[in-house]
């Protein structure tokens, strides 16, 4: 309630720290006041913009949800849907917060992690610009060992994760390690000449963590003594079964001429892979 002289003209100016008022200044301008006047005002707590850009290297990341803690404050949470924003095609975002708001602003995305993972603010009383984040797609490891049925490690097996994953070759301990992006779906497949592989599960869906002990069992038709390599021990096995019938080496014989007899043809074929 204000008192003015008869015929007064001027502006009614409300002031409260952190608030804006409606109606605006034009509608609060009075001319030649000659009687009592009712002028109701509505106050709104000021909101400020915190803005920045989110990039993966030099590439903008679109669709990152950027959220102020506590919904940006009481009024922002109530009237501005919580103040959050999603980055546009240029990686740019703007979030709203109340006057004097304090809290964290946090970016989230189903494929990326961010540095920093959040930024804290205290008693915001003005717009804040250039609040940037760097996004990267994390990778996870799928690891295991490849051995034969006699627990001998198999070296030199190529292991491939498809759909953009990496590849690796087993070391002398039969160990392999491949990497895939967060959320990766695909298969991990080993291969080596003259070997077949047994694995209860080599398919993965939406990977969100490292996987260990993803082991395979290798079966080499020429590794007759199951020592993990083709060498003298296997020659001994062939020699012990020379001209034998139906000894069960690779279903009968190595040459696969279906005569079911271990003979010179089988030995010659074996010689091609000796030392593998």
Buried (B, 14 or more C-beta within 10 A) or exposed (E): EEEEEEEEEEEBEEEEEBBBBEEEEEEBEBEEBEEEEEEEEEEEBBBBBBBBBBBBEEEBBBBBBBBBBBBBBEBBBEEBEBBBBEBBEEBBBBBBBBBBBBBBBBBBBEBBBBEBEBBEBEEBEEEBEEBBBBBBBEBBBBBBBBBBEEEBBBBBBBBBBEEEBBBBEBBEEBBBBBBBBBBBEBBBBBEBEBBEBEBEEBEBEEBEEEBEEBBBBBBBBBBBBBBBBBBEEBBEBBEEBEEBEEBEBBEBBBBEEEEBBBBEBBBEBBEEBEEB
